[in-house]
Amino acid sequence: MKTTDTPPPAGAVEPRPVVARTDDSAPAVKKSGGVLNVFSHGVLVIWAVLVVLPLLWAVMTSFKDDRSIFTSPWSLPDTLHFDNWSRAWTQAHMSDYFLNTVLVVAGSLAGTLLLSSMAAYVLARFEFPGNRFIYYLFVGGMSFPVILALVPLFYVMNNLGLLNSIHGLILVYIAYSLPFSVFFLTAFFRTLPTSVAEAAIIDGASHTRTFFQVMLPMAKPGLISVGIFNFLGQWNQYLLPTVLNTDPDHKVLSQGLVQLAVSQGYKGDWSGLFAGLVMAMLPVLAAYIIFQRQVVAGLTAGALK
């Protein structure tokens, strides 16, 4: 069968073959991106060295004696002096300070997460008169320096009979941590799907049950992130317990380290001081290493909708 090529109709545009073009700017863009990556990774490596080396040096120094600390501060210890740790734990009463800190931080962290999550859920999910005003009050609390509230806070705690007590310090820590926690969790609750909560309400669940059994488990990454931030701040807090807690039996770890540093007079137990410093540092470091993935996941989940 013989076929003939029919000419295209009048006014039609003949298709032209597509010719692949090479973009000369692509290698330049790739090269500049590679230089930027090398520079950013170099900065991160330098930052990691500046952070890790002092930590390693403090751990190494905690196993030296006082003479080796001053004669060869950068060398490894000849022998491991574990008695530094035992002396700081018993004679310097670091065990009591450590227990008080655990009680205060555990109570304040639990109260902060519970109250901030409830407040943030209401502010993020319900519209009512004064919603924005209450939210901005919490935001404004983040910009209020705690040092300005020390004197009135001291008199308020004194009038309530909460000075020099563990439970009084827990309440102050909770109040001090609420603004940031509510601000962070409000943005996080807004990213959660509303269809799940609506389905629970339709099935007959109350608002309380919907919050605790449906929405709160979904907000676990955000709770872990804000919990880590509050744990770091409350564990290292020094100003508030110094003003509100002068009882030697209720002092926390930061006060204990200062007490260990100044109680030696002209002698100075430097090896015991470094051992106590590492004791105070290890829980914070362990918490960050264990929950670092959850912290990053909570930050990214709260930032992207």
C-alpha positions as CSV (number, residue, x, y, z in Angstrom):
1,M,0.0,0.0,0.0
2,K,1.4,3.3,-1.0
3,T,1.2,6.3,1.3
4,T,1.6,9.9,0.4
5,D,2.6,12.8,2.6
6,T,-0.2,15.3,2.9
7,P,0.9,18.9,3.2
8,P,-0.1,20.7,6.5
9,P,-3.1,22.9,6.4
10,A,-2.7,26.5,5.7
11,G,-1.7,28.6,8.8
12,A,-0.4,25.6,10.7
13,V,3.0,25.9,12.3
14,E,5.4,23.1,11.6
15,P,6.9,21.5,14.8
16,R,10.6,22.1,15.2
17,P,13.0,19.6,16.6
18,V,13.9,20.2,20.3
19,V,17.6,20.8,20.7
20,A,19.1,20.2,24.1
21,R,20.8,23.3,25.4
22,T,23.7,23.3,27.8
23,D,23.5,25.9,30.5
24,D,27.0,27.3,31.1
25,S,25.9,28.8,34.4
26,A,25.0,25.4,36.0
27,P,28.6,24.5,36.9
28,A,29.1,27.9,38.4
29,V,26.0,27.5,40.6
30,K,27.1,24.0,41.7
31,K,30.6,25.3,42.4
32,S,29.3,28.2,44.5
33,G,27.0,25.8,46.4
34,G,29.8,23.5,47.1
35,V,31.9,26.3,48.5
36,L,29.1,27.4,50.7
37,N,28.6,23.9,52.0
38,V,32.3,23.6,52.8
39,F,32.3,26.9,54.6
40,S,29.2,26.1,56.7
41,H,30.5,22.7,57.6
42,G,33.8,24.2,58.6
43,V,32.0,26.7,60.9
44,L,30.0,23.9,62.5
45,V,33.2,21.8,63.0
46,I,34.9,24.8,64.7
47,W,31.9,25.4,66.9
48,A,31.7,21.7,67.9
49,V,35.4,21.8,68.8
50,L,34.9,24.9,71.0
51,V,32.0,23.2,72.8
52,V,33.4,19.7,73.2
53,L,37.0,20.5,74.2
54,P,36.1,22.4,77.4
55,L,33.7,19.5,78.4
56,L,36.4,16.9,77.8
57,W,39.0,19.0,79.6
58,A,36.7,19.3,82.7
59,V,36.0,15.6,82.8
60,M,39.8,14.9,82.5
61,T,40.6,17.4,85.2
62,S,38.1,15.9,87.6
63,F,40.3,12.8,87.8
64,K,43.6,14.7,88.6
65,D,45.0,15.8,91.9
66,D,45.4,19.5,92.7
67,R,49.2,19.5,91.9
68,S,48.7,18.0,88.4
69,I,45.9,20.5,87.6
70,F,48.4,23.4,87.9
71,T,51.7,21.7,86.7
72,S,50.3,19.9,83.7
73,P,46.8,21.1,82.9
74,W,46.6,19.8,79.4
75,S,48.0,16.3,79.9
76,L,46.1,13.1,80.7
77,P,46.1,12.1,84.4
78,D,48.8,9.6,85.4
79,T,46.3,7.9,87.7
80,L,42.6,8.2,88.0
81,H,41.7,9.8,91.3
82,F,38.2,8.6,91.9
83,D,38.5,9.9,95.5
84,N,37.8,13.4,94.0
85,W,34.3,12.3,93.1
86,S,33.6,10.5,96.4
87,R,35.0,13.5,98.4
88,A,32.8,15.9,96.5
89,W,29.7,13.6,96.8
90,T,30.0,13.1,100.6
91,Q,32.2,15.8,102.2
92,A,30.9,18.7,100.1
93,H,27.3,17.4,100.4
94,M,26.8,17.3,96.7
95,S,24.5,14.3,97.2
96,D,22.1,16.5,99.2
97,Y,22.3,19.3,96.6
98,F,21.8,16.8,93.8
99,L,18.7,15.3,95.4
100,N,17.2,18.7,96.1
101,T,17.7,19.7,92.5
102,V,16.1,16.5,91.2
103,L,13.0,17.1,93.4
104,V,12.7,20.8,92.3
105,V,13.3,20.2,88.6
106,A,11.0,17.1,88.5
107,G,8.1,18.9,90.2
108,S,8.5,22.1,88.3
109,L,8.9,20.4,84.9
110,A,5.8,18.3,85.4
111,G,3.8,21.3,86.5
112,T,5.1,23.4,83.6
113,L,4.3,20.9,81.0
114,L,0.8,20.2,82.4
115,L,-0.3,23.8,82.8
116,S,1.4,25.2,79.7
117,S,-0.1,22.5,77.5
118,M,-3.6,23.1,78.8
119,A,-3.3,26.8,78.4
120,A,-1.8,26.5,74.9
121,Y,-4.5,24.1,73.8
122,V,-7.3,26.5,74.8
123,L,-5.6,29.5,73.2
124,A,-4.9,27.6,70.0
125,R,-8.2,25.8,69.6
126,F,-11.0,28.0,71.0
127,E,-12.1,31.5,70.1
128,F,-13.4,33.6,73.0
129,P,-13.2,37.3,74.1
130,G,-9.7,38.0,75.4
131,N,-8.0,35.2,73.6
132,R,-5.4,37.4,71.9
133,F,-5.0,39.5,75.0
134,I,-4.1,36.5,77.2
135,Y,-1.8,35.1,74.5
136,Y,0.1,38.4,74.3
137,L,0.3,38.5,78.1
138,F,2.3,35.3,78.0
139,V,4.4,36.6,75.1
140,G,5.1,39.8,77.0
141,G,6.2,37.7,80.0
142,M,9.1,36.4,77.9
143,S,10.5,39.9,77.6
144,F,10.2,40.7,81.3
145,P,13.6,40.2,83.1
146,V,13.3,38.1,86.2
147,I,15.8,40.3,88.0
148,L,13.2,43.1,88.1
149,A,10.8,40.8,90.0
150,L,13.2,39.5,92.6
151,V,12.4,42.1,95.3
152,P,8.5,41.9,95.1
153,L,8.8,38.1,94.5
154,F,10.8,37.8,97.7
155,Y,8.1,39.6,99.8
156,V,5.3,37.7,98.1
157,M,7.0,34.4,98.9
158,N,7.7,35.6,102.5
159,N,4.1,36.6,103.1
160,L,2.9,33.2,101.8
161,G,5.4,31.3,104.0
162,L,7.1,29.7,100.9
163,L,10.6,31.0,101.4
164,N,13.4,28.4,101.9
165,S,11.2,25.5,100.8
166,I,11.3,23.0,98.0
167,H,7.6,23.5,97.0
168,G,8.0,27.3,97.0
169,L,10.9,27.0,94.6
170,I,8.8,24.6,92.4
171,L,6.0,27.2,92.1
172,V,8.4,30.0,91.2
173,Y,10.1,27.8,88.5
174,I,6.7,27.0,87.0
175,A,5.7,30.6,86.9
176,Y,9.1,31.5,85.4
177,S,8.8,28.9,82.7
178,L,5.2,29.3,81.6
179,P,5.5,32.2,79.1
180,F,7.9,30.5,76.8
181,S,6.2,27.1,77.1
182,V,2.8,28.5,76.3
183,F,4.2,30.5,73.4
184,F,5.9,27.4,72.0
185,L,3.0,25.0,72.5
186,T,0.4,27.3,71.2
187,A,2.1,27.4,67.8
188,F,2.5,23.7,67.9
189,F,-1.2,22.9,68.7
190,R,-2.2,25.1,65.8
191,T,-0.4,22.7,63.4
192,L,-2.3,19.6,64.6
193,P,-5.3,18.5,62.5
194,T,-8.7,19.6,63.8
195,S,-10.5,16.7,62.2
196,V,-9.2,14.2,64.8
197,A,-10.5,16.3,67.7
198,E,-13.8,16.9,65.9
199,A,-14.2,13.2,65.4
200,A,-13.6,12.5,69.1
201,I,-16.2,15.1,70.0
202,I,-18.8,13.6,67.6
203,D,-18.1,10.2,69.2
204,G,-19.1,11.6,72.6
205,A,-15.8,12.4,74.1
206,S,-15.7,15.4,76.4
207,H,-13.2,18.3,75.9
208,T,-11.1,17.0,78.8
209,R,-11.0,13.5,77.4
210,T,-10.3,14.8,73.9
211,F,-7.3,16.8,75.2
212,F,-5.7,14.2,77.4
213,Q,-6.4,11.1,75.2
214,V,-6.3,12.5,71.7
215,M,-4.5,15.8,71.4
216,L,-1.9,15.5,74.1
217,P,-0.4,12.3,72.6
218,M,-0.3,13.9,69.2
219,A,1.7,16.8,70.8
220,K,4.4,14.5,72.2
221,P,7.2,15.9,70.0
222,G,6.4,19.5,71.0
223,L,6.2,18.5,74.7
224,I,9.6,16.8,74.6
225,S,11.2,19.8,72.9
226,V,9.8,22.4,75.4
227,G,10.5,19.9,78.2
228,I,14.2,19.8,77.3
229,F,14.5,23.6,77.1
230,N,12.9,24.0,80.5
231,F,15.0,21.2,82.0
232,L,18.2,22.9,80.9
233,G,17.1,26.3,82.2
234,Q,15.7,25.0,85.5
235,W,18.6,22.7,86.2
236,N,21.2,25.5,85.7
237,Q,19.1,28.1,87.5
238,Y,21.1,30.1,90.1
239,L,19.6,33.5,90.6
240,L,16.1,32.5,91.8
241,P,17.3,29.9,94.4
242,T,20.0,32.2,95.7
243,V,17.4,34.9,96.6
244,L,14.5,32.6,97.6
245,N,16.3,29.7,99.1
246,T,19.0,30.3,101.8
247,D,18.3,27.3,103.9
248,P,21.4,25.0,103.8
249,D,19.2,21.9,103.8
250,H,17.3,23.0,100.7
251,K,20.0,24.4,98.5
252,V,20.2,23.2,94.9
253,L,23.2,22.0,92.9
254,S,24.2,25.4,91.5
255,Q,24.3,26.8,95.0
256,G,26.3,23.8,96.1
257,L,29.0,24.4,93.5
258,V,29.4,28.0,94.7
259,Q,29.5,26.8,98.2
260,L,32.2,24.2,97.3
261,A,34.2,26.9,95.6
262,V,34.2,29.4,98.4
263,S,34.2,27.2,101.5
264,Q,37.9,26.2,101.1
265,G,39.3,29.6,101.9
266,Y,42.8,30.0,100.7
267,K,43.3,26.2,100.2
268,G,40.9,25.5,97.4
269,D,39.9,21.9,96.6
270,W,40.1,22.3,92.8
271,S,40.0,18.5,92.0
272,G,36.8,18.2,94.1
273,L,35.4,21.3,92.5
274,F,35.9,19.9,89.0
275,A,34.3,16.6,90.1
276,G,31.3,18.4,91.4
277,L,31.1,20.4,88.1
278,V,31.0,17.3,86.1
279,M,28.4,15.8,88.4
280,A,26.2,18.8,87.7
281,M,26.9,18.7,83.9
282,L,26.3,15.0,83.2
283,P,22.5,14.9,83.6
284,V,22.0,17.8,81.3
285,L,24.4,16.3,78.7
286,A,22.8,12.9,79.0
287,A,19.3,14.4,78.5
288,Y,20.3,16.2,75.4
289,I,22.1,13.2,73.9
290,I,19.1,10.9,74.5
291,F,16.4,13.3,73.3
292,Q,18.2,15.2,70.5
293,R,16.2,13.6,67.7
294,Q,12.9,14.4,69.5
295,V,14.0,18.0,70.0
296,V,14.7,18.5,66.3
297,A,11.5,16.7,65.3
298,G,9.5,18.9,67.7
299,L,11.1,22.1,66.4
300,T,10.4,21.2,62.7
301,A,6.9,20.0,63.4
302,G,6.0,23.2,65.2
303,A,7.5,25.4,62.6
304,L,5.9,23.8,59.5
305,K,2.2,23.3,59.0
